[in-house]
Amino acid sequence: MKCLSISSLGRFASNRSWTCSNCRTQLLIANVKPTQRSIARQYATGSSRHSRRPPKSPRTRITVLTATATAATGAGVLAFTDDIKYGYETTERTGRVAAALAICINDYRTTLNTRDQTEDPKEQDVVLRACHKRCAERTLKVLEKNGGIFIKLGQHLSAMTYLLPREWTDTFIPLQDKCPVSSFESIEEMFRFDTGEELKDYFSEFSEQPIGAASLAQVHLATVKESGRKVAVKVQHPGLAQWAPLDLALTKFTFSTLKRFFPEYDLEWLSSEMEVSLPQELDFQLEAANAIRTQKYFAQLPELPLVIPEVLWAKKRILVMANESGHRLDDLEYLDSNHIDRDEVSATLARVFNEMIFGKNASLHCDPHGGNLAIRKSSRRRPGGANFEIIIYDHGLYRDIPESLQRSYAKMWLAVIDGNMPAMRRYAHEVAGITDEQFPLFASAITGRDYTVVSSSIMKTRSEEEKKSMGDALQEGLLSDLVTMLGQVPRIILLILKTNDLTRSLDENLHTRQGPMRSFMILARYCARTVFREQVEEIRARPGSLLWPGNALRFVAAWMGYLRVELKLEAFELWLSVKRMVGMNTVHYGGAVSL
């Protein structure tokens, strides 16, 4: 792909057309002409009542004309000054990215040459890790200064532990909570521009300070004037739309330049995905539609303690919804002080997101990081017995998973949990076109585990030693293979990978007593249900009804197979619950579960 030049990036900075200063001044003077004509009529000869007045002195006329000309000239200068300021900020924004990119590329090339000349493996590792850290810290400064979309990119990269060295992901962690805040005056102006009304026309109260700020938007508490209802108002950062085209172009330029210097590290698929997903995340009317759809879907599952804030109304950059507040999921002190079982929270997370992946007509929330989820103690227990509720915010990025992919993905995971390597390979090829050579790497990426663990048992908790070995494997050359593979798989698989990694990180932060075992059992249950649903539909497609002998036998066989898996999983989960009740730690359990 042809690499974008720095000079071409300015075209993306704004959707408005450029106008030279002379033309702009003429346009501004033309806008002032009605005022000039009204003044001129006061001095015209004719039948108007003004003509009977004595003429003004030449000095007065000169004063008026001079004031008018000065006003027009001043307006032109101000408009031109705005363009100067905008052009300067564009240059500065672009310069930060280009400078950091050039320095990092040179740093890596120098470091790699030094490493090749070093014989000691430990010294080679130290040299490369130090380079990772330096470049990550330089990049962090640029992301923080440019803000907006760059913060979003950093948040995404911080969760890509399956792809990036830990020096990069750990350095970017502060971006999860460090986001810009737009001024109250700019929010007032945007509300006025987008709705034609003032904030006070709709709200009797509107907090000037946001209760939370993210990379793309911030949230204010308010009270609706007509109903007195307390609401949360999500407003997009006013300057975001102005810089979005330039920032996307800079992101594309960065990854294409990296590919030019390091062809084995092709990350252009990441900028391509941002080009598709970002416009969706910036459209709050689409977010409102996603939230309403998700709320209706989970309303059919009252046993899941999930809350989706009710949407009142939405504009493209403004979203008004019910105020549903809570604490972070990893606030362990809050969970323990309110007698909220961490294992049950983990299980609920697993059920919610597996429902989104495998549920019929469900849609997947593709950005479930820690800032987009909250938990609160419930005043009443749900049908499932939970004494808490999980709140999901930010419904801007959703994807529908095709049913054929759901089914192949379910069969692949059943093979993973069952330890059936040949079946894993077959369904990995169906899901993502993975070859036999790529399979070990894909298995590690999809599970977040070392391949030796995947091939034996993924039921064990991921240890620090395993995390280190995976990081070392990336250092030793697997990173380029992983980047190449991820550039080839379908985009929906990348989003599923991202969702899996974010929810896995949330689950690990809960420090449950059961480790990943119960989550995998819940996953297996949803996979078995998906496969059974496919078998029933295949039987229904055959001639005759389900009561026909051949169809009835097939249905009974499918049902017995599903029931066998369901009973095994139920017994295993009951065993885990008993161990948890008596205070036994289950995180060291190993061995594949035969389904």
Secondary structure, DSSP 4 states (H G I P E B T S, - for coil): -PPPPGGGGGGGS-SSPP--HHHHHHHHHHHHHHHHHHHHHTT--SSSGGGGSPPPPHHHHHHHHHHHHHHHHHHHHHHHHHHHHHHHHHHHHHHHHHHHHHHHHHHHHHHHHHHHT---HHHHHHHHHHHHHHHHHHHHHHHHHH-THHHHHHHHHHT-TTTS-HHHHHHHGGGGT------HHHHHHHHHHHHSS-HHHHEEEE-SS-SEE-SSEEEEEEEETTT--EEEEEEE-TTHHHHHHHHHHHHHHHHHHHHHH-TT---HHHHHHHHHHHHHHT-HHHHHHHHHHHHHHHHT-TTS-EE-PPEEEE-SSEEEEE----B-TT-HHHHHHTT--HHHHHHHHHHHHHHHHHSTT--EES---GGGEEEEE-SS--TT--SEEEEE-----EEPPPHHHHHHHHHHHHHHHHT-HHHHHHHHHHHH---TTTHHHHHHHHHTS-HHHHTT-S-SPPPHHHHHHHHHHIIIIIHHHHHHHHTTS-HHHHHHHHHHHHHHHHHHHTT-SSTTHHHHHHHHHHHHHHHHHHHHHHHHTSSS-TTSHHHHHHHHHHHHHHHHHHHHHHHHHHHHHHHHHTT---TT--SPPP-
